């Protein structure tokens, strides 16, 4: 019964505590792991399940599955859980963005080339709630945030690389990632790791601990905590703004030149601080279980995480077409004012995101004795999760408020939460006509999710005095400029020229905080959706060589149509060491509440010029004026075919080809230039600051697409030269992307967007890792390979830059000092390799492009482990 408890137990006291913290807690399906998993030194050989209610080995599965043990997780040396898998699975990638909002603090990984919302994230087999962050460009992903999970809380990570919507529900189009929590009832570990990048910046420190306790002889509580502090990095190559060549501006702008000289500013150093943001985080996880009887147990787990990230926005340089600094206005006394008067060296706003995440899940699992070899297991559960991201910005102004503007603003908050109830059953029925028993998995789920936009403080969105032309009525308002004259309000002696459109009296400045514009109460609000689903699956070994899996799921959404999806997977062993496997299935992913409700206005640098860009939901009158239609669910069809080989007990190889068709795929529109008719529509819709918004975007069902790829995974175990065990693993992934049909106008999905969709990822990725034991010393060497890719600029030139192959090497040595203490020294990207710099976006080769290829350079670290 202890094994049953470890899978799903709980102490009664912890259930009460979690229920007090949240009215509803939940559970969903489990991908079970064999008890030997934690002790197996290499993940590729662990017994796992890609099914509900059964277990199979990695090479005996009908679909591709990877499993990574605690030791493998530790050797990734990442302080962010979201990055761990990137060093181990080539088909998994996550980009590091700089100078953005949503992507800076909550990063969206991709599996098999599909967006983050196409991969379902589970914790101990339970669906994870979505983050409050929604991408404002590209795939518009809103997905679960795995960074909030402390790596030290994990016993293993299982990755099902196959469409599984029929088994696990919406979001499982690309696959499923399941984080298995530690469930030990004794002992624990403490880890301290510190490091920094070769550049001398980005210092990081992480302290993490895990401990298990017995609760009588029937239960356990396992606690994990992680604290980390990561300093920022700067990877701009010289003092630069993407809109400005400093040496030209320095020589032609005497005011700025004088300010530079007075400040003793070194122009050889970067003020455009593109890089990795600063982050401070505290993350906690609890897992617990309690056996009520030999056949019944309770379980619960939950987390709390809070982090703050701070990044630096694009540098606003005087004399460089930056409207916030250079656009003159007339004050109430008629004098001329520019913000550069108070900011002679320009400004570099810093924006922050505070991410708060918590969840609670729990349930009751029972085994029923039906007699004979029949068995029935029930799992009744509930789950609640909440994610929030709060944006603020400092060192900036609300231009429309003029010189009275504050410099710090709380801009907006976005909150996503989910509540679900599940009833899951597994019934095993032996038969005379199949080699193995029939295993029936069936159940039902109710899930509600909501997305709330919280308004910022008034100054962050306020349309101040200078949000309108001639705010003090210095000039009469005749239609013809030539007919206008000074009013009695106009001060004398200030040279006001009412007949000139270029006189500062007519200038209009942007309302709201410059950088991240705040959300007004008129836009704030909450949207909730819900769905109900029924599922069923039957699996069996039909013969001693042939395995078959059939699954179907019915989903009914309150805001969308109902949908029935299905999947069939099979495996046939041609010999004891060679097997064929394949699957075909359909998927259905409804837009999230966040994707239907997301609104944001921000300053973006486009073609070297800072523009005010607004993102609006398709329900907004402005988006509808531009042709936006209500969002529809995405549909998918998955095909896979593969082989598995085990020609020797210590050698395995899997090769899997796949083809994923996505219909009505969600994508952010191209930036649409605001014309006068559009602006009038925005004013009629009551949009704050409509006069100063330059471009508009919205989410849309933009395209039908096809993603084709190949995964190859090999693993070898041996004992070379009698010096210790040797584990070799190698993996390869290649993807191609094709837009089959554009469903919207070429204005909202233009040729540049199309080109980058098909070419903006490395054509292939690979890694090879060797773990060598030399007596008590462990040595790890890893090579990471990134294939070529290309990107087209949005600038008028429409230039294309092609990037070549990149190779990064990692190394680590771990030495035990005692039975309990060990010391590890290591480095990532040991040869300090960088991708090519950006040569096509008005940066003069001074910055790196955000992308899947790491661009931070070498990083070295030391780690101390204490086990007890």
N, C-alpha and C positions, 0 to 999 in steps of 0.2 A: 504493500500500500504506500510505502514511502515514495516510490517512483511516481505514483499517481499524484501524491501531494506536491512533489516538485514541479509537476507540470501545471498544476492549477489549484494551489491551496491558499488559505488565508487564516489569520487569527481573527477571532470574533471582535476583539478590541480594535484592530485596525480597520475592520469593515465599518464599525460604528464611527470611527474618526473620519474616514473618508466620506461617509454619508452625511456627516455634519458639515463637512467642507463643501459638498456639492449635492444638490438634491437628487441628481441622477448620475450613476456611474455605469460603465458598460464593458461589454466584451463582444468580439466577433470571432471569426474562425482562426484556427491555429495551423501553422505549418510545423509539424512535430519534428523534433530532433532526437536521435538515438542517444541513450545515456553515455555512450562512448565518445560522443562528440567533443566534450570539453577536454578529454585527455588525448585526443588525436592531434599530433603535431602539425599535420598539413590538412588544410580545409578541403582540398579536392577529394579526399577519400572518406569523408564523414558520411554516415548514413543520415539521410534527410528525407523529407516528403515534399513533393510538389502537389500533393493531393489533400483532400480533407478526410481525415479518419484513417490514414495509413502511412507507412513509411517505405521508402525505397532508397537505394544508394544513388550517388550522383551519376554513375555510369549506367545504372539500371533504371533510371527514370525515363518516362516517356517524353519529358520536356527538359530543357537545359536548366540546371540548378547549380549555383555555387554556394559554398558555405565556408566561412572564415572564422577561425577560432579566436579565443581571447589573446593568445600569444601573437597571432598574425595581426590583430587589431592594434596591439601595443606597438608593434614594430613599424607601423605607419608613421609614428612620431608626429601626428597632426594634433593641434589643439582644438580643432573644429571637427566634430563627428561627420559633418557633411562632406568633408574632403577625404575621409578614410578610404572609401571605396574607389576613389579615382586612381589610387596607386596600385589597385589590385584587379580592377575589371576594366578592360579597354573600352567596352561598350557603354561605360558610365563616365560622364564628364560633367564638370561644373566650372563655370567661368568666374574669374575674379574681375569685377567691375570697379572702376574708379570714378569719382565725381558724378555719381548718380544718386538716386534716392532709394527706390525699392531694392535694387540689386546690391546695394552696398552693405546692407545689414541682414537681409534674409536672402540667401542665395538659392537659386532654383537649379538643381541638377537634372541631367537628362540621361535616359537609358535607351539604348538602341536608336539614338538620334531623335527621339520624340521628346516633346516638352515635358516639364516636370509634372504637370497635372495628369499625364498619361501613365504615371507609375504610382501604384498604391503603396503607401507606407504603413506597416504594421509594427506594433510593439507587443511582443508575446502573442502574436496572432490576432491582435485587436486593431481595428482601423484607427489611425491617428488623425486628429482633427487638423484642419487647415490653418495656416498662418494668417495673420491680419494683413500681410503684405501681398499686393497684387502687382505683377510686372506692368509697367506703363509702356512697354514697347515689345516688339517681336511677338512671341507666342502668348503673351498676356497671361502667364501662368499664375495660378493661385494654388499652392500645394502645401503639404505638411512640411514643417521645418525640423529636420533631424538634428540640426546643430544644438538644439536645446537638450539633447540626450547626452549625459556624460558617458564618454567612452569606457570609463572604468566600471560602469554599471552593466556592461554587455558581456554575456557568456559566449555569444556567437552572432554572426550576421548571415542570414540566408537570402540569396537573391534568385528569384525565379524569373528567368529571362524568356518569357513567353506570354502572349496575351492570355489573360485569365479573368476577363470581366464576367463570364458565365459562372465562375466559381466564387469570386470574391467581390463582385459588384463593380460599379462605376469607378473609373480611374485606373483600372488594371489593364489598360490597352497594351502598354509596352512590357509590363511585368509587375512583380511584387517584390518589395524589400521588407524583410521581417527582422527586426532587432530583438534577439532573445535576451531576456534579463537574467542576471545571476540569481540563483535561488539557494545558495549555501546557507546552512543554519549554524555555521561556526566559522571561525577564522576570518581573515580579511587581508587587505593590502593597503599600502600607502605609497604614493608615487609623487615625486617632485621632479619637474623637468624645466630647464631653462635653456634659452638659446637666442641667437640673433642672426640676421642676414649678413653676408659678407660685406655689404655696403656699410655696415656699422649701425644700421637702424633696425627698426622692427624687433627690438628686444621683447622677449616673451617669457613669462613665468607661469607655470601651471602647477597647482597642488590638487591632488585627487585622492580620495580614499573610499574603501568599500569594507563593510563589516557585516557579518551574519550572526543572528542570535536564534537560539532555540526558544520556542514558546511551549512549555511542557514537553512531552515527548511526541506531540502530534503536529506542531506547527513551527513556523519560522518567520522571521522578519529579516530582510536584507536591505541595507541602507547604502546609498552611494552619494557622494558629493564631489563637486569639481569647482575650483576657483581659478580663473585665469585672467591675466592682464597682458594684452598685446599692444605694443607701441606701433605707431603708424610707420609706413615706409614712404619714400619719395623716389619715383622712377622717371620723372621728367629729367632730361639730360642737361638742360641749361635753364637760365631764367627765361621763362616763356609763358605766354598765354596763347591758346589756340587761335585767338583773334589778332595776334599782334607780334610783330618783329621788334624786340626791345631796342636793338641798336639803331634802327631807323627812327623809331619814336623818340629815343633819347636825344638824337642829334637834331630833331626837327621841332621838339616841344620844349621850349626854354623853361616853362614852369615846372614840368616834370624833371628836367635835368637838374634844376636848382634843388628840388626836393630830394633827388637821389644823392646829390653831393652833400646836402646838409645832413642826411641820415647816414652817410657813409655806406650806402647800399652796395653790395658786391653783385654786379649783374652777371657774373659767371655762375652764380648759385641759383637754383630753381626757386621761384616763388609760385609757380604753377605746380602744386603739390599733388600730382597724380600718383596714386599708389594704393597701398593697403590701408584701410582706416584703422584708427585706434579702437580697441574693444576691451571692455571690462565685463566679466560675466560671473554669475554664481548660479550653479545648476545642481538640483537635487532630485533623487529618484528613490522610491521605496517600493519593494516587492515583498509580498507576504502571502502565507497560506496556512490553512488549518484543516486537518482531517476531522470531520464530524463523526464518521464511522469508517469502517474498512472500505466502503463503497461510495462515500459521499464526502465532498470537501467544498470549502469556501475559498475564494481567492480574491485578492485586490492588489492593485498597484497604482501609483500615481507619481506626478512630478510637479516641481515648481522651478521655473527658470526666469532670471531677470538679467538682461545685458544692456549695455549702452555702447553704441558705436558712434564715432565722430569722424567725419570726413571733411575735406576742404573743397569748396566749390571752385569753379573757374575764376581765375584772377581777373578782377575788373581793373583795367589799366587806363589812366587818363589819356585822352588824345587818341584813343584806339577804337572809335565807333561804339563805345559803351554808353548807351543812352543814360544809364543810371548816374553816370559821373559827368558827362559832357553836355547834356541837353539843358540849356539855360531856361530859367523861369524868372518872372518878375514877382518880387515880394510885395507886401501890402503898401510899402512906401515907394514902390516903383523901381527900386534898385534891382540889378540883375544878380542872380545867385545860381551857382552850379554846386553840386555835391563835391566836386573836386576841390572846391575851396576849403572844405573841411577834411578831405581825404586826398592830399596832394600826391601821395604814393599809391593811390588806388585802394582797393579793398579786396580781401580774400575771405568771403563769408565761410563760416564753418557750420555745417548742418549735422544734426544728431538724430539718431533713432533709438528709442528705448523700447526694447522688445520684452514683453512680459508674457509668459506662457505657463499654464497649469492644466492639469488633467487628473481625472480619477476614473478608474475602471474596476469592476468587480463582478462576481457572479457565483453561481452555485452549480457544481458539476456532480453528476450522479451516474453510477454504473448499475444497471438492472440485471438481475440474474433471471434469464428466460429459460434456463434448462438446456441441456445438450451443449452444442457448440454455438448456439445463437447468443448474441449480446446486443445490448442497447445502451448507449451513452447519451445523456442529455446535458446540455449546457445552457443555462438561463442567465442572462447577463445584461448589464447596462453600462453606459459610458457617457462621460461629459468632458469636453475640452474647450479651452478658450485661449485664443492668441490675440495679442494687441501690439500694435506698433504706434508709437507717438513721436511725431516729428517736431523738431524745433530748429531754429536757425539763429546764429549769433554773428555779430560783426557785419551787419547789413542794415538796410533802411527800407522803409516804405516810401518810395520816391514821391508819391502823391501827397504825403504829409509835409514835404519840404524840410527845412532845417529843424523843425520841431519833432521829427520822427524819432521813435526809440530805435535801439540797435539790436535788441534781442526779442524774439517772437516765439511763442508756442503756436505752431502752425496748424496742426491737425492730428487726429488719431483715427486709426482704423482697427476695428474689432471684429474678429470672426469667432463664432462658437458653434459647437455641434453637440447634439444629444441623440443617443440611439439606444434602442432596446432590441435584444436578439434572443431568439430561441433556436438552438442548433442541436441536431440529433445525428447520431451515427448508429446504423443498424447493420449487423453482420449476420449473413444467412448462408450457411453451407449448402451446397447443391451437389447433385449427382452428375450434372451435365457440364460443370466447369472444373478446371483443375484446382482453383482456389475458391474461397467463398465469395459471394456477392456482397459488396460493401455499399450500402445506401447512405448517402449524406443528404440531409434535407433540413430546411429551416425557414425562418422568416425574420425580417428586420424592419424596424421603423427608424427612420433617421430624419432629424430636423437640423438645418443649418441656417445661420443668419450672418449678415454682414452689416456692420454699423459704421457710419461716418460721423465723427464727432467734430464739431466746429472748433476752430482755433480761437485765440484771444482776438479781440476786436481789431487791434492794430495790424494783425497779420493779413486781414482781408479788406480793411477799410479803404473806401475810395475817398481820399482826403481832398483838401482844398484844390490841389493842382491836378485832380483827375478830370477836370473839365477845362475847356479853353476860356481864357480871360476870366478867371474866377472872381475878380474884384470889380468887374464891369468898368474897366478903364476906357473901353471903346464902345461906340454904338454898334448895333447889331444888324445893319443893313446887309443884304445878301452880297452886294458888290463891295469888295474891299476899298475900291476907289472912293466910295461914298461915305465911308466911316470916318468919324471924328472922335476926339477925346470927349469923355463925359466929365461932369463935375467931380466924379470920384477920382479922376486921374491926377496923380501928383505932378507938379510942374518940375522942370529942370532935369528929368530923367531920360529924355530923348525917346519917349514912346512913339512908335510909328504905327498907327492903326491901319495904314494903307499897305503895309508890308506883311505878307504871310510868314516871313521869317523872323519877325519880331518875337522875342521871348514871351510876350504877353499871350500869344496864341498856343504856346507849347503845352502839351498834355503829358503827364508822367504816369507811369504804371502804378495802379493801386496795389496794395498788398505788399508783403515782405518780398524783397528781391532775392531770388534764388529758389525758395520754396514758398509759393504764395498760399496764404492760409485759406481754410475752408470756412465759408460763411454759414450762418444758421439756415439760410434759405436752401442750401445744398445738402446740409447734414440730414441724416435720417437713417432708417433701418429697413432692411429687406430680408424676409425669411422665406425659405422654401422647405418642402418636406417630400419624402418619398417612402413608399412601402414596397417591399420586395419579397418574393418567394423563390426559393432555389431548390434544385434537386440534382444529385449526381450519383452515378453508379459506376463502380470500378470492379474489375476482376481479372485474375489470370485465367484466360479462357482455356489455354493449354499450358504446358510447362515452358513453352517458348513465346506465347502470344499474350500480351497484356492489353486491355482495352479500358478506356475512360470516356464516359459520356456525361455531359453536364448541360444544364439549362437554367436560366434565371429570368424571372418576370419582374420588371421594374415599373412602378406607377408613380409619376411625379405630379404634384399639384399644379405646376406651372408649365408642364410639357406633356406630350403624348406618352402613352404607355409603350413599352418595348419588351420584346422577348428576344433574348440572346442565347447562343448555344456554343458548345465546343465539343470536339471529338479529338482525342489523343490516343495514340497507340504505339506499341513497341513490339518488335519481333526479333528474337535472338536467332540469328543464322547459325552461329556456333557458340561455344562457351565463351569466346572472347570477342565476338563481333555481333553488334546489334544495329538494327535500323529503327528509327523513331520519327514520328511526325505528328503534326496537329493542324487542325483547321478550326476557325471559330469566328464569331462576330462579337462586336463590342458596341457600347452605347455610353456616352459620357455627356451628361447634362451640364450646361454652364453653371458655374458656382454662383452663389449669391454675390460674391465679391466681383466677379466678372460682369454681372448684370448691373451693378450699382456703383462701380468705381468712378471717382471724379478726382482730378488733380490738375493744378496749374503750376508750372515750374519754368524757370529760365534754362534754356538749353542752347548750347553752342552749335550752330548749324552753318557749315561752310565758312567758319571763321567769324560769324556774327552771332551775338547773343540775342535770342528770340524768346518771347513769351509764348509758351505752348500749352494749350488746354486739352485735357483728356476728358471726354464726357461719355456717359452711358448712352446706349442706343435709344433709351426712353426720352432723352433730352431733345427738346424741339430743334436745337441747332444741329445735332447729329441727324435727326430726321430730315431736316431741310437739305442736308448734304447727301441724302439717299440711304441712311442707315436703316436697316430692318431689325426687328426684334431678334435676339439671338436664338438659335436653334441648337439642339443637341448635336454633338459630333457622333458619327457612326464609323465603325471600323470593321475590317475583315483581315484576319491574320492567317498566314500560312507558314509552316515551318517543316523542314525535312532535315534529318541529321543521321549521323552514324556515331556509335560509341565503340571503342576498341580497348581491350585489356589484354594485350598479347603476352604480358608477363605479370606476375603478382604485384610487381612494384612499378608498373608503367600503365598509365591510362591516357586516352586521347578521345576528345569529343569534337565533332565538327557539325555545326548547325547553320543551315541557310534559312533565311526568313524573308518574307515579303509582307508589308503592312500597308493596306490601303485605308486612307482616312478620307471620309466624306464630310463636307461642311466644316472643314478644319478652322478653328478659331485663330485669328491673327489680328494684330493691331494695324489699323490703316496707315498708309503713308501720311506724312504731315501735309495737310491741305492748307494752302495760303488763304488767309482771310481777306476776302474782297469786300467792297462796300455792301453788297446785298447780304453777304454772310454776317457782317457786323450788325446790320440793322436787325437781322433775325435774332442775333445774340442779345441785343438791347431789348427787343420785344420779349425775349424769354427771361429777362430780369437777371442776366448774368453780370455779377459784379466785375467791373474792370473790362467790360467788353470792348471799350475804346482802345485798349492797349494790347489785346491778345493778337499775336501775329499768325499763329498756325493752330490747327485743330486736328485731333486724332480721336478715334473711337474704335472699340472692338467690333469685329464682324466675323461672320462665317464667310471667310474670304476665298478659300480654295479647296479643291480636291487634290490630294497628293499621294505619292507612292514612295515608301522608304524600303529599300532592299539592302540586305547585309549578310555578312557571314561572320560567325563566331568560331574560333578554334581555341581549345584549351587543352594543354598537355601537362602531365604531372609525372615525375619520376622520383622514386625513393631508393636510396642505396647506402652503402657504407664504403666510401672510397678509402683505399690505402690503410684501412683499419685505424683511422684517426678519429672516427666518429661518424654519425649519421649525416647523410646528404639528402636534402630535399630540393628538387628543381621543379619550378613551375614556369610555364610560358603561356601567354594568351595573345590572341590577335583578333581584331575586329575591323571590318570595313563597312562603310555605309555609302549609299548613293541616294540622293534626294531629287525628286522630280515633281514639278507642279503639273498635274494632269489637266486641270481646268481652273480658270479664274472666274469666281462667281460674282465679282463686284466690278465697278468701273476701274479703268486704268488710273484714274486720279487717286483713288484710295488704295490701290495696290499697283504701284508703278513698276517700271522695268528694273530700277535699282533694287527695290524690295524683292522682286522675283529673282534677280541674279544672286543676291546675298542669301536668300533662302536655300538655293541649290548649291552654293559654293562656299559658304562661310564657316564650315567645319572641316577639320582635317579629314582627308579622304580615308585614312586608316589610322588606327592606333594599335600599339602592341607593348607588352612588357615581358620581361624575363627576370626571374628571381631565383637566387640560390641561397639556401640556408644551410650553413655548414657548421657542424659541431666538432670542435677540436678539443678533446678532453672536456673540461668544464666550461670552456669558452665558446660562445655562439657568435658566428659571423654571418651577416646578411649583406648581399650585393644585389642591386636591382637596376635594370636599365629600362627607361621609359622612352618609347618612340612615338613621334607624332608625324603623320604624313603631311604632304603639301596641301595648301588651301589658298583661296583667293577672296578678295573683297573689293566691292565697287563703292566709290565715294558718292555721297549725295550732292557734292558740289557741282557747279555748272559744267565742270570738265568731264564728269562721269568717268574719271580715270579708274583703272583696275590695278590693284597691287597683288602680285603673286608671291606667296610665302613658301619657302622650301621646307624640307624635312628637318625636324629638330630631335635631338637625343639628349636626355637628361639621365644622370646616374646618381643613385643613392647608395649609401653604405652605413653599416652599423656594426659595432662590436659590443658584446655584453659579457661582463666578467663577474662571476659570483665572488663576494668577499667572505661571506659566511653562508650557513644554511638558509638564512633569512634575508641577508642583504645582497644586492647586486648593483653594479654600476654599468651604465651604458653610455657610450660615446657614438655619435653618428652625424651624418650630414645628408641633406637633400640637395640635389643638383650640385654635386661636389665639384664640377668643373665650371660652375658659375656661367651657365649658358643662357642666353637670351634670344627670343625671336627677333626678327627684323623690326626696326622702328617704323612708325607710320610715316609714309612719304607722300600721301595723297590728300591729307586733310588740313592744309594750311598750317602745319606744325613745323615745317622745315626739318623734319627728321628728328624731333626732340622728344617724342613720347612713344609709348607702346600702345598697341591696340588691345582693348579688352577682348579676351577670347579664351578658348579652351586650352591653349598652350600657356603654361605658367610663364609669367614675365616678371617675377620678383627676384630671380637670381638665386645664388647659393645661400644655404642656411645650415648652420651647425648647432648642435645641441648636446646636452648632457642630461642624463636621467638617473635618479636613484630610486630603487624599488625596495620596499620592505614588506615581506610577507609574514603573516602570523596566524 
